[in-house]
Amino acid sequence: MRIVLVGPPGAGKGTQAVRLAEKLGVPHISTGDLFRANISRQTELGKLAKSYMDAGNLVPDEVTIAMAKDRMEQPDAENGFLLDGFPRNVSQAQALDELLQSEGIKLDAVLDLEVPEEEVVKRIAGRRICRKDSSHVFHVTYSKPEQDGVCDKCGGELYQRDDDSEDTVRKRLEVYHTQTEPIIDYYKAQGLVVTISSLGPVDEITKRALEALKREKAGSE
């Protein structure tokens, strides 16, 4: 299957993308991974992206699209892929359509992870990260440490990242509503959008997503 995964920050896209890609047997292609891979390999696209990033500017759509095109043309993506973080806006969605049409293929579904805005704020603003090991993550509501402000695993100090503050989260949501959310209507016009709730246990959300994708695939055959 060829799937685009969308949803606001805090919807659990990263977690579900990895799980769904594994279950479906397709590569998980994320914008962040594309940038990191191209920059670390010092490809021409990576050098170009880095020049914009070093200058504090956004990487232009055409660079992101070129990276995505290169990745989707790799052998492991021949029978499908799951796109996470791309397309990020309608112009990128249109470019993706043109790219796929040129290859004689099309998307099977756009999976929209729906979560109430206040839940997004609660999820992200409640995160606490260990200063000693950033892989140790806690939450003031959902996974409290035994002692406030102290990592259970190594005793390091727990802190809130600047970009996890409530004000920053709300600004990120504004950007999502303005730039990314319009692609949902764009894909709805093509009958591709499958919306599921992103509330509940991780396993339950994965099962919900797989069942919804299965129904979508069956309905389109």
Sequence and secondary structure as in RCSB ss.txt:
>XXXX:A:sequence
MRIVLVGPPGAGKGTQAVRLAEKLGVPHISTGDLFRANISRQTELGKLAKSYMDAGNLVPDEVTIAMAKDRMEQP
DAENGFLLDGFPRNVSQAQALDELLQSEGIKLDAVLDLEVPEEEVVKRIAGRRICRKDSSHVFHVTYSKPEQDGV
CDKCGGELYQRDDDSEDTVRKRLEVYHTQTEPIIDYYKAQGLVVTISSLGPVDEITKRALEALKREKAGSE
>XXXX:A:secstr
 EEEEE  TTS HHHHHHHHHHHHT  EEEHHHHHHHHHHTT HHHHHHHHHHHTT    HHHHHHHHHHHHTSG
GGTT EEEES   SHHHHHHHHHHHHHTT    EEEEEE  HHHHHHHHHTEEEESS TT EEETTTB  SBTTB
 TTT  BEE  GGGSHHHHHHHHHHIIIIITHHHHHHHTTT EEEEE  S HHHHHHHHHHHHHHHHHHH 
